[in-house]
Each structure stands twice: as C-alpha cells, then as structure tokens.
C-alpha cells in the first residue's frame, strides 16, 4: 500500500495566460505536517485550490491516495483564508461547525443528536464552546479561525488543507492551532498548511515545500529548509540568519 497521500504530476495553472504554477511535480507522504512557503504571488493558495478542484489547471493531474479527488472528497477537510469568507452571513457558531458533518451525512439527511455532540466537542477542543450561540460575525479574527478549525475537525478527515490559518490571530490562538495540528499529525493525519512565518517553520512543521511558481525543494524540514533553498525561493535580498544560527 502506497505511503503517498497526495501526488501531483506536471501541474500547470495560468491566469490571463500568465503561469501561476508551472510544471509542478510533488509527492506528499501520509502523516506529515507540511508547510508550503514562498514569496507573495508564488502560487501557494493556487496550489491548494488546484488540488481541491476549486481551480482548473491548464495541464497535469492530482491524485489523493492514488485516486482522483472527486472520489476522495470525504477524506479531505479544507480551511480557507479568512479573507475569502463572508463573515456577515447570519449564522451561529454551532451551525457553522455542524456544516462540517454534512459531507458524511449524504443527501436529504439533517444533522442529528450525534452530529451536534461531535460539533460541541470540537468547539470545546478549540476553546470556543462558550460562543456556540454567538453570531459568527460578532467574533474576532482569531475566534473565527478557531470556529473554522472546529468545522474541519468534525469532518474527521484523513487530509487537512489550511490556507494561512495563523493570519490575523493572536499568539494564544496560534499556539492553540499548532497544538491541534500536531495532534492531528500524531493521529496519522496529513496536514498541509500555507504558511508565511519562516521563523516558526522548524518548530511547527516536519515537512516543507518551497514554492515560487515552480517547486524549489520539498522534503523533511531538517534536510530541505536550508539557507541555500530559501535563497533560491525568495532571492538573495532576504536575510536568513536564523537558519544559519540553527544549523
């Protein structure tokens, strides 16, 4: 049985005839906690959206555990960027989390007692149980992010995609989120995170993909998160002294 969670072959995506991702070949093993890093405009969010079928590639294929994404949807949970969500939509926190159970229920079934209990447990896990009846629009950015994480948790997925989950959250929320992501990894889940803070990559993740339209490097953090690869990815104008200090 293959140990590969996600396999991408020859993936190319373009906007207005300009390549955003070019000839991407990538294998992501099962059970890793992986950061996708790279400069602005490198195609990090586009890569996730292409894997999830939200964006149609110009060329290339994606397989999830050896099968097309369409047949594997129930194995996948996705937390989008906060900026892409309509937070004014009039709905309560508990309802947002319970939406995560819909995929497992199938058509025409409504969430029942079991789904509600699972949703309350997930809210408790992210420290948001006291806010279950609050309107989602009344929450802070960090609280909203925790609610979306709870929604992903109730999906009980095998693979989690998170697009900048630490953006706009406070330090306490960031620690809570990374603790949960590490817990998912320890359960054998695969977690893929678009991430911006290079300083925390060695502490948070055990796998990394450096992306700048093309894949610059991908593999375990100790071997591939190096000053040389960072310079290839970001250009020489960046300072990566902290990498030197760690090596």
N, C-alpha and C positions, 0 to 999 in steps of 0.2 A: 504494500500500500504506500502511495506517494506521501512524502512529508511536505509537499508544496501546497500552501493554502491558495496562493494567487500566482498565476503565470500570465505574463504579458509578452506578446510577440509582435515585433515590427509595428508598434502603435504610433500613428501619426495623426495629430489633430491640428487643424488650422482655423483661424478666424480671418475672414476677409482676405483669403489667400496667403496669409502670413502664418508660418508654422509656429504653434504654441508648444507642441510636443513633437519631437522628431525621432522616428525610428527607435521607439522605446522597447528594449528587451529587459524584463525584470522578473525575477522569481522571489517570492516572499514565503519563507518557511512557516509552517504551522507553529503556533505557540510563542511568537516573538512579540515584543513591544517595540514597534518601529517608528522612528521619526522620519518624516520627509522634510528636508531642509533645502533652502536655496534662496536666491535673491528675489525681490519683487518681480513679478512677471515671468518667473521661471516655469510656471505651469503646474504648480503643486496642487492647487484645488482642482484644476482641469484634469489632472491625472486621476484623482479620486472619482470625479464625476464621470469620467470615461469608463472606469472600472464598473461603476454603478449603472451605466447605460443612460445617464442623465444627458450626456453629450455624446453625439455620434461621431466616431473617429473617421478620418479620411481613409485610413487603412489600418490593418492589424487586427489581432484577436486578443480576447481576455478570457481566461477560464478560472473558475472558482472550484478548487478541489477537483480539477480535471473535467469539469462540466461547464456549459455556458451559464452566464449569470442568471438568465431568465429562469432556469430550473433550480437555482440555488438561493433565491431571494429570501427564503425563510431562515437561512443560516446567517443572514447579514443584518447588522444594525448600523445606522448612519446618524451622526450628529453634525448638522450643517453649521456653517458660520452663523453667529448670532445676527449679523447684519443682513442676512438673507431671509429672515423670518419676520412675518407680520405680527408684531407683539400687541397690536391694538385689537386683534381678533378677540371677541368677547367670550372667553372660555376660562374655566377654573383650572387650577394646577392639577388636581386629581384627574380631571378629564383628559388633560394633555398626556399624562403618564399612561392612562388606560388605553390611549390610542396605540401605544406600543404593543398591545395584546391583539390588535385586530388581525394582523397577518396570520397568527396561529389559529384564529377562530374560523377563518374562511367566510364565504358569503353568507349573508342573511342571519348570522348569529350575533347577538349583542353580548358585550362583556357581562359576566355574572358575578356571583359572590367570590369565586376563586380568583378571577382576574382583578377584582377590587382589592382583595387581600394581598395579592402579589404587588399591586401598584402601591399600596400603603407601605409595604415592606421596603420597596425600592426608594420611596420618599424618605423613609426613616434612615436608610443607608446613606443617603446624600445629605442628611440633616435638614430636610425640608418638610417633615411631617406636619409641623405646626402651621404650615402655609397651605395645606391641602385645599382649603375652600377659598383661597385668595384668587383674584383675577390675575392672570399671567402678566398683564400689562402693568400691574402695580408692583412688580418685583424689580429688584436691582439687577444689573447685568450678570453679576456672579450667581444670584439666586436663579435667574432664568436658565443659566448654563447648567446648574445642578438639576433643574427640573428636566431638561432635555437629556441629561445623562441618566436620570431615573427612567425616562421613557425608553432609552436604549437598553437599560438593564432588564426590564420586564420582557423584552423580546427574547431573552435567553439565547442569544445568537452564538455562533462559533467565531465570526469575524466582525470586528467593530472598526468602523471608519469614523474619524473625528477630525473636522476641519477647524483648526485653530481653537481648541477648547479652552485655552488659557487666556485668550484675548479679552481684555477688559474685566478680568476678575481680580479680586484681592488675593493677598498671599495665603490667607486661610483657606479660601476656596481652591486655589491652585494646589495646595498640599492635599486637600481632601480628594480632588480629582485624580491626582497622580497616584495616590494611595489605592484608589479604586481600580485604576488602570493596571497597576502592578498586581493587584489581587486577581483581576481577570486573566492576566498572563500566567499567574501561578496555577490557575484552574485549567490551563492548556488552551485558552482562547488566543486568537491572533488579533492584535490591536495595532491599527495604522493611524498615525497622527500627523497632520500638517502642523509644523512647529516652527517658531521664529527665534526663540531664545537659545542661541548656540551654547551659552554658558551652562545651561542645565541638561544638555543632551547626554553627557556621560553619566550624570546622576539619575536621570529619569528613564533612559532607554537602553536596551541591549542590542538593538539593530538600527541601522541608519541607511537612508538613501539620500545621496546628494544629487540634486536635480537642477539643471539650468537648460531647459528646453530638451537637452539630452541627459541621459543618466551619466553622471560623472563617476560615481562609485556607489556600491551598495554591498552591505555585509555587516558583520558584527562591529560594534562601536569601537572596541579596543584596536581593531586592525585597520578600519577604514575611515574613522573620524580623525583624520590627521591634518596637520598644517598644510601639507602638500595638496591634499584633495580639496581642502577648503579654499585654497588659493585658486585652484583650477575652476572651482564652482563660482566663487564670488569675485575673482580678480585680485590683483596684488595690492589694491588700495586699502583693503581691510587689514586690521591687526588681529592676529590670532595668538597673542602671547600666552593666554590662559591654557591653550593646548600645549605650548612648549613647557609651561610650568607643570603640567600634569604628566608629561612624558619623561 
